[in-house]
Amino acid sequence: MATDELRELRHLYKEAYTIYMNCVQALSDASQKGEWPSAAVLRSEERALNELNARRQALLDALYSHCKRPKT
């Protein structure tokens, strides 16, 4: 059974992923319209990707640590 910490990290990761995918959609929409994305969209995408990567790493670290715990 997953720990509360793992559940929270999964939730945070999914939240960051959703925010990032919204940015991807905004970039895609601009591209399909033949427009350049605004500077605000580009900054948002950069922040979202950084946050996604940080939360992904935190989740992976916790999962690895959980797997290495001795079985009781």
C-alpha positions as CSV (number, residue, x, y, z in Angstrom):
1,M,0.0,0.0,0.0
2,A,1.3,3.5,-0.9
3,T,2.3,5.8,1.9
4,D,0.7,9.2,2.4
5,E,3.9,10.8,1.1
6,L,3.8,8.8,-2.1
7,R,0.1,9.7,-2.6
8,E,0.8,13.4,-2.2
9,L,3.8,13.2,-4.5
10,R,1.7,11.5,-7.2
11,H,-0.9,14.2,-6.8
12,L,1.6,17.0,-7.1
13,Y,3.2,15.3,-10.2
14,K,-0.2,14.9,-11.9
15,E,-1.0,18.6,-11.1
16,A,2.3,19.7,-12.6
17,Y,1.7,17.5,-15.6
18,T,-1.7,19.0,-16.2
19,I,-0.3,22.6,-16.0
20,Y,2.5,21.6,-18.4
21,M,0.1,20.1,-20.9
22,N,-2.0,23.2,-20.9
23,C,1.1,25.1,-21.9
24,V,1.8,22.6,-24.6
25,Q,-1.7,23.1,-25.9
26,A,-1.2,26.9,-26.0
27,L,2.0,26.4,-28.0
28,S,0.3,24.1,-30.3
29,D,-2.7,26.4,-30.8
30,A,-0.4,29.3,-31.7
31,S,1.5,27.1,-34.1
32,Q,-1.6,25.9,-35.8
33,K,-2.8,29.5,-36.3
34,G,0.6,30.4,-37.8
35,E,1.4,32.7,-34.9
36,W,4.3,33.0,-32.6
37,P,3.5,32.2,-29.0
38,S,3.6,35.2,-26.7
39,A,6.5,35.8,-24.3
40,A,4.1,35.1,-21.4
41,V,3.2,31.7,-22.9
42,L,6.9,30.8,-23.3
43,R,7.7,31.8,-19.8
44,S,4.8,29.8,-18.5
45,E,5.9,26.8,-20.4
46,E,9.4,27.1,-19.1
47,R,8.2,27.4,-15.5
48,A,5.8,24.5,-15.9
49,L,8.4,22.2,-17.4
50,N,10.8,23.0,-14.6
51,E,8.2,22.3,-12.0
52,L,7.1,19.1,-13.7
53,N,10.7,17.9,-13.8
54,A,11.3,18.7,-10.1
55,R,8.1,17.0,-9.1
56,R,8.9,14.0,-11.3
57,Q,12.3,13.6,-9.7
58,A,10.8,13.9,-6.2
59,L,8.3,11.2,-7.0
60,L,10.9,8.9,-8.5
61,D,13.3,9.4,-5.6
62,A,10.5,8.6,-3.1
63,L,9.5,5.5,-5.1
64,Y,13.1,4.3,-5.2
65,S,13.5,4.9,-1.5
66,H,10.2,3.1,-0.8
67,C,11.3,0.1,-2.9
68,K,14.6,-0.1,-1.0
69,R,13.1,-0.3,2.5
70,P,13.4,-3.6,4.2
71,K,10.1,-5.6,4.2
72,T,8.6,-6.0,7.6
